[in-house]
Amino acid sequence: MNTCPTCHQPVPEHRKTYPILDRHPEGVSYAVRSGEFRAPRKGEFYISGAIPAAYRAPNDLTMKFQIARLV
């Protein structure tokens, strides 16, 4: 579980940040969970991987993932 670097308390799941491994045109480099779990549509970011990170869907996907929003 992630902990806050300042107060060393556990960080709630919805506030954890994930690096974006695809290039984002506006230079945004982190995402958080949006609370949705569904198949991402083209251009949406989703969280996936053994070491979780955010990716942009290249097209409409059929598998369900945690949908991400940029921070």
mmCIF file of the N, C-alpha and C atoms, coordinates in Angstrom:
data_MODEL
# 
_entry.id   MODEL 
# 
loop_
_atom_site.group_PDB 
_atom_site.id 
_atom_site.type_symbol 
_atom_site.label_atom_id 
_atom_site.label_alt_id 
_atom_site.label_comp_id 
_atom_site.label_asym_id 
_atom_site.label_entity_id 
_atom_site.label_seq_id 
_atom_site.pdbx_PDB_ins_code 
_atom_site.Cartn_x 
_atom_site.Cartn_y 
_atom_site.Cartn_z 
_atom_site.occupancy 
_atom_site.B_iso_or_equiv 
_atom_site.pdbx_formal_charge 
_atom_site.auth_seq_id 
_atom_site.auth_comp_id 
_atom_site.auth_asym_id 
_atom_site.auth_atom_id 
_atom_site.pdbx_PDB_model_num 
ATOM 1   N N  . MET A 1 1  ? 0.843   -1.186 0.000   1.00 0.00 ? 1  MET A N  1 
ATOM 2   C CA . MET A 1 1  ? 0.000   0.000  0.000   1.00 0.00 ? 1  MET A CA 1 
ATOM 3   C C  . MET A 1 1  ? 0.879   1.238  0.000   1.00 0.00 ? 1  MET A C  1 
ATOM 4   N N  . ASN A 1 2  ? 0.518   2.220  -0.801  1.00 0.00 ? 2  ASN A N  1 
ATOM 5   C CA . ASN A 1 2  ? 1.262   3.477  -0.839  1.00 0.00 ? 2  ASN A CA 1 
ATOM 6   C C  . ASN A 1 2  ? 1.017   4.277  0.429   1.00 0.00 ? 2  ASN A C  1 
ATOM 7   N N  . THR A 1 3  ? 2.025   5.016  0.853   1.00 0.00 ? 3  THR A N  1 
ATOM 8   C CA . THR A 1 3  ? 1.881   5.889  2.014   1.00 0.00 ? 3  THR A CA 1 
ATOM 9   C C  . THR A 1 3  ? 2.243   7.309  1.625   1.00 0.00 ? 3  THR A C  1 
ATOM 10  N N  . CYS A 1 4  ? 1.644   8.261  2.324   1.00 0.00 ? 4  CYS A N  1 
ATOM 11  C CA . CYS A 1 4  ? 1.915   9.676  2.085   1.00 0.00 ? 4  CYS A CA 1 
ATOM 12  C C  . CYS A 1 4  ? 3.341   9.988  2.525   1.00 0.00 ? 4  CYS A C  1 
ATOM 13  N N  . PRO A 1 5  ? 4.142   10.656 1.687   1.00 0.00 ? 5  PRO A N  1 
ATOM 14  C CA . PRO A 1 5  ? 5.524   10.951 2.068   1.00 0.00 ? 5  PRO A CA 1 
ATOM 15  C C  . PRO A 1 5  ? 5.620   11.957 3.215   1.00 0.00 ? 5  PRO A C  1 
ATOM 16  N N  . THR A 1 6  ? 4.565   12.713 3.443   1.00 0.00 ? 6  THR A N  1 
ATOM 17  C CA . THR A 1 6  ? 4.583   13.718 4.506   1.00 0.00 ? 6  THR A CA 1 
ATOM 18  C C  . THR A 1 6  ? 4.131   13.154 5.847   1.00 0.00 ? 6  THR A C  1 
ATOM 19  N N  . CYS A 1 7  ? 2.940   12.551 5.867   1.00 0.00 ? 7  CYS A N  1 
ATOM 20  C CA . CYS A 1 7  ? 2.379   12.082 7.143   1.00 0.00 ? 7  CYS A CA 1 
ATOM 21  C C  . CYS A 1 7  ? 2.512   10.577 7.348   1.00 0.00 ? 7  CYS A C  1 
ATOM 22  N N  . HIS A 1 8  ? 2.954   9.840  6.330   1.00 0.00 ? 8  HIS A N  1 
ATOM 23  C CA . HIS A 1 8  ? 3.189   8.389  6.387   1.00 0.00 ? 8  HIS A CA 1 
ATOM 24  C C  . HIS A 1 8  ? 1.918   7.586  6.659   1.00 0.00 ? 8  HIS A C  1 
ATOM 25  N N  . GLN A 1 9  ? 0.764   8.157  6.334   1.00 0.00 ? 9  GLN A N  1 
ATOM 26  C CA . GLN A 1 9  ? -0.507  7.449  6.449   1.00 0.00 ? 9  GLN A CA 1 
ATOM 27  C C  . GLN A 1 9  ? -0.808  6.758  5.121   1.00 0.00 ? 9  GLN A C  1 
ATOM 28  N N  . PRO A 1 10 ? -1.583  5.666  5.152   1.00 0.00 ? 10 PRO A N  1 
ATOM 29  C CA . PRO A 1 10 ? -1.939  5.002  3.889   1.00 0.00 ? 10 PRO A CA 1 
ATOM 30  C C  . PRO A 1 10 ? -2.721  5.946  2.971   1.00 0.00 ? 10 PRO A C  1 
ATOM 31  N N  . VAL A 1 11 ? -2.438  5.870  1.676   1.00 0.00 ? 11 VAL A N  1 
ATOM 32  C CA . VAL A 1 11 ? -3.133  6.678  0.679   1.00 0.00 ? 11 VAL A CA 1 
ATOM 33  C C  . VAL A 1 11 ? -4.329  5.879  0.184   1.00 0.00 ? 11 VAL A C  1 
ATOM 34  N N  . PRO A 1 12 ? -5.549  6.459  0.229   1.00 0.00 ? 12 PRO A N  1 
ATOM 35  C CA . PRO A 1 12 ? -6.720  5.737  -0.278  1.00 0.00 ? 12 PRO A CA 1 
ATOM 36  C C  . PRO A 1 12 ? -6.542  5.349  -1.740  1.00 0.00 ? 12 PRO A C  1 
ATOM 37  N N  . GLU A 1 13 ? -7.127  4.236  -2.131  1.00 0.00 ? 13 GLU A N  1 
ATOM 38  C CA . GLU A 1 13 ? -6.977  3.697  -3.487  1.00 0.00 ? 13 GLU A CA 1 
ATOM 39  C C  . GLU A 1 13 ? -7.347  4.719  -4.558  1.00 0.00 ? 13 GLU A C  1 
ATOM 40  N N  . HIS A 1 14 ? -8.381  5.516  -4.351  1.00 0.00 ? 14 HIS A N  1 
ATOM 41  C CA . HIS A 1 14 ? -8.830  6.465  -5.377  1.00 0.00 ? 14 HIS A CA 1 
ATOM 42  C C  . HIS A 1 14 ? -7.910  7.679  -5.501  1.00 0.00 ? 14 HIS A C  1 
ATOM 43  N N  . ARG A 1 15 ? -6.936  7.844  -4.599  1.00 0.00 ? 15 ARG A N  1 
ATOM 44  C CA . ARG A 1 15 ? -6.021  8.985  -4.676  1.00 0.00 ? 15 ARG A CA 1 
ATOM 45  C C  . ARG A 1 15 ? -4.622  8.591  -5.135  1.00 0.00 ? 15 ARG A C  1 
ATOM 46  N N  . LYS A 1 16 ? -4.367  7.305  -5.355  1.00 0.00 ? 16 LYS A N  1 
ATOM 47  C CA . LYS A 1 16 ? -3.058  6.872  -5.833  1.00 0.00 ? 16 LYS A CA 1 
ATOM 48  C C  . LYS A 1 16 ? -2.852  7.361  -7.265  1.00 0.00 ? 16 LYS A C  1 
ATOM 49  N N  . THR A 1 17 ? -1.636  7.764  -7.557  1.00 0.00 ? 17 THR A N  1 
ATOM 50  C CA . THR A 1 17 ? -1.334  8.192  -8.922  1.00 0.00 ? 17 THR A CA 1 
ATOM 51  C C  . THR A 1 17 ? -0.573  7.091  -9.648  1.00 0.00 ? 17 THR A C  1 
ATOM 52  N N  . TYR A 1 18 ? -0.791  7.023  -10.946 1.00 0.00 ? 18 TYR A N  1 
ATOM 53  C CA . TYR A 1 18 ? -0.139  6.026  -11.798 1.00 0.00 ? 18 TYR A CA 1 
ATOM 54  C C  . TYR A 1 18 ? 0.550   6.754  -12.939 1.00 0.00 ? 18 TYR A C  1 
ATOM 55  N N  . PRO A 1 19 ? 1.774   6.365  -13.276 1.00 0.00 ? 19 PRO A N  1 
ATOM 56  C CA . PRO A 1 19 ? 2.460   7.019  -14.405 1.00 0.00 ? 19 PRO A CA 1 
ATOM 57  C C  . PRO A 1 19 ? 1.760   6.680  -15.720 1.00 0.00 ? 19 PRO A C  1 
ATOM 58  N N  . ILE A 1 20 ? 1.768   7.620  -16.639 1.00 0.00 ? 20 ILE A N  1 
ATOM 59  C CA . ILE A 1 20 ? 1.216   7.388  -17.975 1.00 0.00 ? 20 ILE A CA 1 
ATOM 60  C C  . ILE A 1 20 ? 2.373   6.939  -18.858 1.00 0.00 ? 20 ILE A C  1 
ATOM 61  N N  . LEU A 1 21 ? 2.260   5.743  -19.406 1.00 0.00 ? 21 LEU A N  1 
ATOM 62  C CA . LEU A 1 21 ? 3.357   5.212  -20.209 1.00 0.00 ? 21 LEU A CA 1 
ATOM 63  C C  . LEU A 1 21 ? 3.225   5.556  -21.690 1.00 0.00 ? 21 LEU A C  1 
ATOM 64  N N  . ASP A 1 22 ? 2.088   6.123  -22.083 1.00 0.00 ? 22 ASP A N  1 
ATOM 65  C CA . ASP A 1 22 ? 1.932   6.634  -23.445 1.00 0.00 ? 22 ASP A CA 1 
ATOM 66  C C  . ASP A 1 22 ? 2.192   8.132  -23.387 1.00 0.00 ? 22 ASP A C  1 
ATOM 67  N N  . ARG A 1 23 ? 2.706   8.698  -24.446 1.00 0.00 ? 23 ARG A N  1 
ATOM 68  C CA . ARG A 1 23 ? 2.937   10.148 -24.477 1.00 0.00 ? 23 ARG A CA 1 
ATOM 69  C C  . ARG A 1 23 ? 1.600   10.882 -24.503 1.00 0.00 ? 23 ARG A C  1 
ATOM 70  N N  . HIS A 1 24 ? 1.504   11.913 -23.694 1.00 0.00 ? 24 HIS A N  1 
ATOM 71  C CA . HIS A 1 24 ? 0.304   12.738 -23.696 1.00 0.00 ? 24 HIS A CA 1 
ATOM 72  C C  . HIS A 1 24 ? 0.666   14.087 -24.283 1.00 0.00 ? 24 HIS A C  1 
ATOM 73  N N  . PRO A 1 25 ? -0.112  14.607 -25.222 1.00 0.00 ? 25 PRO A N  1 
ATOM 74  C CA . PRO A 1 25 ? 0.266   15.837 -25.917 1.00 0.00 ? 25 PRO A CA 1 
ATOM 75  C C  . PRO A 1 25 ? 0.402   17.061 -25.016 1.00 0.00 ? 25 PRO A C  1 
ATOM 76  N N  . GLU A 1 26 ? -0.309  17.111 -23.906 1.00 0.00 ? 26 GLU A N  1 
ATOM 77  C CA . GLU A 1 26 ? -0.228  18.281 -23.035 1.00 0.00 ? 26 GLU A CA 1 
ATOM 78  C C  . GLU A 1 26 ? 0.815   18.124 -21.932 1.00 0.00 ? 26 GLU A C  1 
ATOM 79  N N  . GLY A 1 27 ? 1.595   17.078 -21.963 1.00 0.00 ? 27 GLY A N  1 
ATOM 80  C CA . GLY A 1 27 ? 2.655   16.890 -20.986 1.00 0.00 ? 27 GLY A CA 1 
ATOM 81  C C  . GLY A 1 27 ? 2.192   16.346 -19.653 1.00 0.00 ? 27 GLY A C  1 
ATOM 82  N N  . VAL A 1 28 ? 0.927   15.910 -19.546 1.00 0.00 ? 28 VAL A N  1 
ATOM 83  C CA . VAL A 1 28 ? 0.436   15.315 -18.304 1.00 0.00 ? 28 VAL A CA 1 
ATOM 84  C C  . VAL A 1 28 ? 1.106   13.965 -18.136 1.00 0.00 ? 28 VAL A C  1 
ATOM 85  N N  . SER A 1 29 ? 1.580   13.666 -16.923 1.00 0.00 ? 29 SER A N  1 
ATOM 86  C CA . SER A 1 29 ? 2.310   12.419 -16.761 1.00 0.00 ? 29 SER A CA 1 
ATOM 87  C C  . SER A 1 29 ? 1.735   11.477 -15.704 1.00 0.00 ? 29 SER A C  1 
ATOM 88  N N  . TYR A 1 30 ? 0.605   11.839 -15.077 1.00 0.00 ? 30 TYR A N  1 
ATOM 89  C CA . TYR A 1 30 ? 0.004   10.962 -14.073 1.00 0.00 ? 30 TYR A CA 1 
ATOM 90  C C  . TYR A 1 30 ? -1.501  10.866 -14.241 1.00 0.00 ? 30 TYR A C  1 
ATOM 91  N N  . ALA A 1 31 ? -2.048  9.752  -13.779 1.00 0.00 ? 31 ALA A N  1 
ATOM 92  C CA . ALA A 1 31 ? -3.483  9.513  -13.815 1.00 0.00 ? 31 ALA A CA 1 
ATOM 93  C C  . ALA A 1 31 ? -3.919  8.907  -12.489 1.00 0.00 ? 31 ALA A C  1 
ATOM 94  N N  . VAL A 1 32 ? -5.210  9.008  -12.184 1.00 0.00 ? 32 VAL A N  1 
ATOM 95  C CA . VAL A 1 32 ? -5.807  8.366  -11.006 1.00 0.00 ? 32 VAL A CA 1 
ATOM 96  C C  . VAL A 1 32 ? -7.006  7.558  -11.483 1.00 0.00 ? 32 VAL A C  1 
ATOM 97  N N  . ARG A 1 33 ? -7.462  6.643  -10.642 1.00 0.00 ? 33 ARG A N  1 
ATOM 98  C CA . ARG A 1 33 ? -8.650  5.852  -10.980 1.00 0.00 ? 33 ARG A CA 1 
ATOM 99  C C  . ARG A 1 33 ? -9.881  6.748  -10.979 1.00 0.00 ? 33 ARG A C  1 
ATOM 100 N N  . SER A 1 34 ? -10.760 6.538  -11.931 1.00 0.00 ? 34 SER A N  1 
ATOM 101 C CA . SER A 1 34 ? -11.985 7.330  -12.004 1.00 0.00 ? 34 SER A CA 1 
ATOM 102 C C  . SER A 1 34 ? -13.121 6.665  -11.232 1.00 0.00 ? 34 SER A C  1 
ATOM 103 N N  . GLY A 1 35 ? -12.954 5.406  -10.872 1.00 0.00 ? 35 GLY A N  1 
ATOM 104 C CA . GLY A 1 35 ? -14.009 4.668  -10.186 1.00 0.00 ? 35 GLY A CA 1 
ATOM 105 C C  . GLY A 1 35 ? -14.820 3.792  -11.127 1.00 0.00 ? 35 GLY A C  1 
ATOM 106 N N  . GLU A 1 36 ? -14.577 3.914  -12.426 1.00 0.00 ? 36 GLU A N  1 
ATOM 107 C CA . GLU A 1 36 ? -15.292 3.097  -13.404 1.00 0.00 ? 36 GLU A CA 1 
ATOM 108 C C  . GLU A 1 36 ? -14.478 1.855  -13.747 1.00 0.00 ? 36 GLU A C  1 
ATOM 109 N N  . PHE A 1 37 ? -15.175 0.734  -13.960 1.00 0.00 ? 37 PHE A N  1 
ATOM 110 C CA . PHE A 1 37 ? -14.538 -0.501 -14.401 1.00 0.00 ? 37 PHE A CA 1 
ATOM 111 C C  . PHE A 1 37 ? -15.336 -0.994 -15.596 1.00 0.00 ? 37 PHE A C  1 
ATOM 112 N N  . ARG A 1 38 ? -14.781 -0.780 -16.783 1.00 0.00 ? 38 ARG A N  1 
ATOM 113 C CA . ARG A 1 38 ? -15.460 -1.152 -18.020 1.00 0.00 ? 38 ARG A CA 1 
ATOM 114 C C  . ARG A 1 38 ? -14.432 -1.205 -19.143 1.00 0.00 ? 38 ARG A C  1 
ATOM 115 N N  . ALA A 1 39 ? -14.901 -1.569 -20.320 1.00 0.00 ? 39 ALA A N  1 
ATOM 116 C CA . ALA A 1 39 ? -14.026 -1.586 -21.497 1.00 0.00 ? 39 ALA A CA 1 
ATOM 117 C C  . ALA A 1 39 ? -13.768 -0.142 -21.939 1.00 0.00 ? 39 ALA A C  1 
ATOM 118 N N  . PRO A 1 40 ? -12.496 0.275  -22.036 1.00 0.00 ? 40 PRO A N  1 
ATOM 119 C CA . PRO A 1 40 ? -12.201 1.643  -22.460 1.00 0.00 ? 40 PRO A CA 1 
ATOM 120 C C  . PRO A 1 40 ? -12.519 1.875  -23.935 1.00 0.00 ? 40 PRO A C  1 
ATOM 121 N N  . ARG A 1 41 ? -12.922 3.097  -24.228 1.00 0.00 ? 41 ARG A N  1 
ATOM 122 C CA . ARG A 1 41 ? -13.166 3.497  -25.611 1.00 0.00 ? 41 ARG A CA 1 
ATOM 123 C C  . ARG A 1 41 ? -11.903 4.148  -26.175 1.00 0.00 ? 41 ARG A C  1 
ATOM 124 N N  . LYS A 1 42 ? -11.853 4.252  -27.478 1.00 0.00 ? 42 LYS A N  1 
ATOM 125 C CA . LYS A 1 42 ? -10.681 4.817  -28.144 1.00 0.00 ? 42 LYS A CA 1 
ATOM 126 C C  . LYS A 1 42 ? -10.328 6.179  -27.551 1.00 0.00 ? 42 LYS A C  1 
ATOM 127 N N  . GLY A 1 43 ? -9.040  6.347  -27.183 1.00 0.00 ? 43 GLY A N  1 
ATOM 128 C CA . GLY A 1 43 ? -8.550  7.611  -26.654 1.00 0.00 ? 43 GLY A CA 1 
ATOM 129 C C  . GLY A 1 43 ? -8.656  7.761  -25.149 1.00 0.00 ? 43 GLY A C  1 
ATOM 130 N N  . GLU A 1 44 ? -9.403  6.891  -24.468 1.00 0.00 ? 44 GLU A N  1 
ATOM 131 C CA . GLU A 1 44 ? -9.510  6.967  -23.010 1.00 0.00 ? 44 GLU A CA 1 
ATOM 132 C C  . GLU A 1 44 ? -8.285  6.332  -22.375 1.00 0.00 ? 44 GLU A C  1 
ATOM 133 N N  . PHE A 1 45 ? -7.979  6.755  -21.167 1.00 0.00 ? 45 PHE A N  1 
ATOM 134 C CA . PHE A 1 45 ? -6.882  6.151  -20.422 1.00 0.00 ? 45 PHE A CA 1 
ATOM 135 C C  . PHE A 1 45 ? -7.431  5.088  -19.496 1.00 0.00 ? 45 PHE A C  1 
ATOM 136 N N  . TYR A 1 46 ? -6.663  4.007  -19.329 1.00 0.00 ? 46 TYR A N  1 
ATOM 137 C CA . TYR A 1 46 ? -7.041  2.924  -18.421 1.00 0.00 ? 46 TYR A CA 1 
ATOM 138 C C  . TYR A 1 46 ? -5.799  2.456  -17.687 1.00 0.00 ? 46 TYR A C  1 
ATOM 139 N N  . ILE A 1 47 ? -6.014  1.761  -16.573 1.00 0.00 ? 47 ILE A N  1 
ATOM 140 C CA . ILE A 1 47 ? -4.904  1.288  -15.743 1.00 0.00 ? 47 ILE A CA 1 
ATOM 141 C C  . ILE A 1 47 ? -4.757  -0.213 -15.935 1.00 0.00 ? 47 ILE A C  1 
ATOM 142 N N  . SER A 1 48 ? -3.527  -0.644 -16.172 1.00 0.00 ? 48 SER A N  1 
ATOM 143 C CA . SER A 1 48 ? -3.258  -2.051 -16.420 1.00 0.00 ? 48 SER A CA 1 
ATOM 144 C C  . SER A 1 48 ? -1.808  -2.360 -16.088 1.00 0.00 ? 48 SER A C  1 
ATOM 145 N N  . GLY A 1 49 ? -1.507  -3.640 -15.957 1.00 0.00 ? 49 GLY A N  1 
ATOM 146 C CA . GLY A 1 49 ? -0.126  -4.092 -15.825 1.00 0.00 ? 49 GLY A CA 1 
ATOM 147 C C  . GLY A 1 49 ? 0.198   -4.697 -14.477 1.00 0.00 ? 49 GLY A C  1 
ATOM 148 N N  . ALA A 1 50 ? 1.242   -5.538 -14.447 1.00 0.00 ? 50 ALA A N  1 
ATOM 149 C CA . ALA A 1 50 ? 1.716   -6.135 -13.198 1.00 0.00 ? 50 ALA A CA 1 
ATOM 150 C C  . ALA A 1 50 ? 2.203   -5.044 -12.251 1.00 0.00 ? 50 ALA A C  1 
ATOM 151 N N  . ILE A 1 51 ? 2.891   -4.060 -12.806 1.00 0.00 ? 51 ILE A N  1 
ATOM 152 C CA . ILE A 1 51 ? 3.208   -2.833 -12.078 1.00 0.00 ? 51 ILE A CA 1 
ATOM 153 C C  . ILE A 1 51 ? 2.260   -1.810 -12.704 1.00 0.00 ? 51 ILE A C  1 
ATOM 154 N N  . PRO A 1 52 ? 1.141   -1.469 -12.020 1.00 0.00 ? 52 PRO A N  1 
ATOM 155 C CA . PRO A 1 52 ? 0.091   -0.666 -12.639 1.00 0.00 ? 52 PRO A CA 1 
ATOM 156 C C  . PRO A 1 52 ? 0.589   0.663  -13.206 1.00 0.00 ? 52 PRO A C  1 
ATOM 157 N N  . ALA A 1 53 ? 0.128   0.951  -14.398 1.00 0.00 ? 53 ALA A N  1 
ATOM 158 C CA . ALA A 1 53 ? 0.420   2.214  -15.084 1.00 0.00 ? 53 ALA A CA 1 
ATOM 159 C C  . ALA A 1 53 ? -0.785  2.550  -15.949 1.00 0.00 ? 53 ALA A C  1 
ATOM 160 N N  . ALA A 1 54 ? -0.844  3.777  -16.427 1.00 0.00 ? 54 ALA A N  1 
ATOM 161 C CA . ALA A 1 54 ? -1.949  4.210  -17.277 1.00 0.00 ? 54 ALA A CA 1 
ATOM 162 C C  . ALA A 1 54 ? -1.541  4.151  -18.742 1.00 0.00 ? 54 ALA A C  1 
ATOM 163 N N  . TYR A 1 55 ? -2.466  3.723  -19.564 1.00 0.00 ? 55 TYR A N  1 
ATOM 164 C CA . TYR A 1 55 ? -2.259  3.621  -21.006 1.00 0.00 ? 55 TYR A CA 1 
ATOM 165 C C  . TYR A 1 55 ? -3.439  4.264  -21.714 1.00 0.00 ? 55 TYR A C  1 
ATOM 166 N N  . ARG A 1 56 ? -3.225  4.744  -22.930 1.00 0.00 ? 56 ARG A N  1 
ATOM 167 C CA . ARG A 1 56 ? -4.315  5.275  -23.748 1.00 0.00 ? 56 ARG A CA 1 
ATOM 168 C C  . ARG A 1 56 ? -4.785  4.149  -24.664 1.00 0.00 ? 56 ARG A C  1 
ATOM 169 N N  . ALA A 1 57 ? -6.087  3.947  -24.726 1.00 0.00 ? 57 ALA A N  1 
ATOM 170 C CA . ALA A 1 57 ? -6.655  2.900  -25.584 1.00 0.00 ? 57 ALA A CA 1 
ATOM 171 C C  . ALA A 1 57 ? -6.481  3.297  -27.051 1.00 0.00 ? 57 ALA A C  1 
ATOM 172 N N  . PRO A 1 58 ? -5.822  2.452  -27.863 1.00 0.00 ? 58 PRO A N  1 
ATOM 173 C CA . PRO A 1 58 ? -5.604  2.783  -29.268 1.00 0.00 ? 58 PRO A CA 1 
ATOM 174 C C  . PRO A 1 58 ? -6.895  2.680  -30.094 1.00 0.00 ? 58 PRO A C  1 
ATOM 175 N N  . ASN A 1 59 ? -7.853  1.906  -29.591 1.00 0.00 ? 59 ASN A N  1 
ATOM 176 C CA . ASN A 1 59 ? -9.166  1.755  -30.217 1.00 0.00 ? 59 ASN A CA 1 
ATOM 177 C C  . ASN A 1 59 ? -10.117 1.257  -29.134 1.00 0.00 ? 59 ASN A C  1 
ATOM 178 N N  . ASP A 1 60 ? -11.372 1.020  -29.452 1.00 0.00 ? 60 ASP A N  1 
ATOM 179 C CA . ASP A 1 60 ? -12.305 0.488  -28.462 1.00 0.00 ? 60 ASP A CA 1 
ATOM 180 C C  . ASP A 1 60 ? -11.837 -0.908 -28.061 1.00 0.00 ? 60 ASP A C  1 
ATOM 181 N N  . LEU A 1 61 ? -11.670 -1.120 -26.767 1.00 0.00 ? 61 LEU A N  1 
ATOM 182 C CA . LEU A 1 61 ? -11.226 -2.421 -26.277 1.00 0.00 ? 61 LEU A CA 1 
ATOM 183 C C  . LEU A 1 61 ? -12.416 -3.230 -25.794 1.00 0.00 ? 61 LEU A C  1 
ATOM 184 N N  . THR A 1 62 ? -12.275 -4.560 -25.778 1.00 0.00 ? 62 THR A N  1 
ATOM 185 C CA . THR A 1 62 ? -13.363 -5.419 -25.318 1.00 0.00 ? 62 THR A CA 1 
ATOM 186 C C  . THR A 1 62 ? -13.156 -5.876 -23.878 1.00 0.00 ? 62 THR A C  1 
ATOM 187 N N  . MET A 1 63 ? -11.908 -5.924 -23.417 1.00 0.00 ? 63 MET A N  1 
ATOM 188 C CA . MET A 1 63 ? -11.640 -6.315 -22.033 1.00 0.00 ? 63 MET A CA 1 
ATOM 189 C C  . MET A 1 63 ? -11.930 -5.143 -21.104 1.00 0.00 ? 63 MET A C  1 
ATOM 190 N N  . LYS A 1 64 ? -12.337 -5.458 -19.862 1.00 0.00 ? 64 LYS A N  1 
ATOM 191 C CA . LYS A 1 64 ? -12.633 -4.415 -18.887 1.00 0.00 ? 64 LYS A CA 1 
ATOM 192 C C  . LYS A 1 64 ? -11.378 -4.051 -18.102 1.00 0.00 ? 64 LYS A C  1 
ATOM 193 N N  . PHE A 1 65 ? -11.210 -2.757 -17.839 1.00 0.00 ? 65 PHE A N  1 
ATOM 194 C CA . PHE A 1 65 ? -10.090 -2.226 -17.071 1.00 0.00 ? 65 PHE A CA 1 
ATOM 195 C C  . PHE A 1 65 ? -10.604 -1.117 -16.165 1.00 0.00 ? 65 PHE A C  1 
ATOM 196 N N  . GLN A 1 66 ? -9.780  -0.710 -15.202 1.00 0.00 ? 66 GLN A N  1 
ATOM 197 C CA . GLN A 1 66 ? -10.067 0.475  -14.411 1.00 0.00 ? 66 GLN A CA 1 
ATOM 198 C C  . GLN A 1 66 ? -9.855  1.678  -15.319 1.00 0.00 ? 66 GLN A C  1 
ATOM 199 N N  . ILE A 1 67 ? -10.859 2.526  -15.464 1.00 0.00 ? 67 ILE A N  1 
ATOM 200 C CA . ILE A 1 67 ? -10.746 3.735  -16.278 1.00 0.00 ? 67 ILE A CA 1 
ATOM 201 C C  . ILE A 1 67 ? -10.000 4.785  -15.459 1.00 0.00 ? 67 ILE A C  1 
ATOM 202 N N  . ALA A 1 68 ? -9.119  5.530  -16.124 1.00 0.00 ? 68 ALA A N  1 
ATOM 203 C CA . ALA A 1 68 ? -8.302  6.527  -15.441 1.00 0.00 ? 68 ALA A CA 1 
ATOM 204 C C  . ALA A 1 68 ? -8.674  7.923  -15.909 1.00 0.00 ? 68 ALA A C  1 
ATOM 205 N N  . ARG A 1 69 ? -8.418  8.895  -15.051 1.00 0.00 ? 69 ARG A N  1 
ATOM 206 C CA . ARG A 1 69 ? -8.543  10.294 -15.445 1.00 0.00 ? 69 ARG A CA 1 
ATOM 207 C C  . ARG A 1 69 ? -7.210  10.959 -15.156 1.00 0.00 ? 69 ARG A C  1 
ATOM 208 N N  . LEU A 1 70 ? -6.870  11.959 -15.925 1.00 0.00 ? 70 LEU A N  1 
ATOM 209 C CA . LEU A 1 70 ? -5.575  12.622 -15.814 1.00 0.00 ? 70 LEU A CA 1 
ATOM 210 C C  . LEU A 1 70 ? -5.565  13.602 -14.656 1.00 0.00 ? 70 LEU A C  1 
ATOM 211 N N  . VAL A 1 71 ? -4.401  13.750 -14.023 1.00 0.00 ? 71 VAL A N  1 
ATOM 212 C CA . VAL A 1 71 ? -4.235  14.736 -12.953 1.00 0.00 ? 71 VAL A CA 1 
ATOM 213 C C  . VAL A 1 71 ? -3.049  15.617 -13.265 1.00 0.00 ? 71 VAL A C  1 
# 
